Amino acid sequence: MRGVVRWLGIVLLVAGLGLLGWVGWQYLGTGISANHEMGKAENSLRNQWKTPGAVKPSTGKPFVLLRIPKFGADWEKPVVEGVDADDLARGIGHYPQTQLPGQPGNFAIAGHRVTHGSPFRKLLDLRKGDQVIVETADAVYTYELDGSPHDLTVKPTDTWVLDPVPGKPQQPATKSIITLTTCQDLFHSPDRSVAFGQLVKVSKKS
């Protein structure tokens, strides 16, 4: 009987260590790996921009850079095309069915608050008037938030937030907006925190 108890104890210990290792990898290991890959993607994207027309949205590939001044002067992340798990492991993701920066309509993006570099870890700290800057190969677009993502939570089925004019699917878009989405809770949650912003400035790159 003692042998069985000892054997069960060993099995539980090994299982516990395995679980701790998996959690550690999810919250630390994926962050180190993702931040390394995002840094490489930023450098690669800037090099590609030196060749006109070289960068077009392609699933899983970075095509624009995102800056949020409130997160610090050095905060800059690549935005990749797509929001599947593999895409979001590479950076912030662009919902493919939404518009591109500066176009009439909704440039909608998503990012993790935990794991895979946690690019949107502090997203709920943003407030009305905070800026979100999107840099493309030929221009820099500055958006100002209408409100805080802390104040708007939606269900995964609430796809109206991705409409060209959010909540008004039949209305043609005349303005360029940005939509930021992330998990409502730091841990696994199907709900999403959302913020909208309006394009306030366009600076063409020489």
Sequence and secondary structure as in RCSB ss.txt:
>XXXX:A:sequence
MRGVVRWLGIVLLVAGLGLLGWVGWQYLGTGISANHEMGKAENSLRNQWKTPGAVKPSTGKPFVLLRIPKFGADW
EKPVVEGVDADDLARGIGHYPQTQLPGQPGNFAIAGHRVTHGSPFRKLLDLRKGDQVIVETADAVYTYELDGSPH
DLTVKPTDTWVLDPVPGKPQQPATKSIITLTTCQDLFHSPDRSVAFGQLVKVSKKS
>XXXX:A:secstr
 HHHHHHHHHHHHHHHHHHHHHHHIIIIIHHHHHHHHHHHHHHHHHHHTTSTT     BT EEEEEE GGG TT 
EEEEEE  SHHHHTSSEEE TTS  TTSSEEEEEE  SSSTT TTTTGGG  TT EEEEE SSEEEEEEESS GG
G EE TT GGGGSSSTT TTS   SEEEEEEEESSSSS S EEEEEEEEEEEEE  
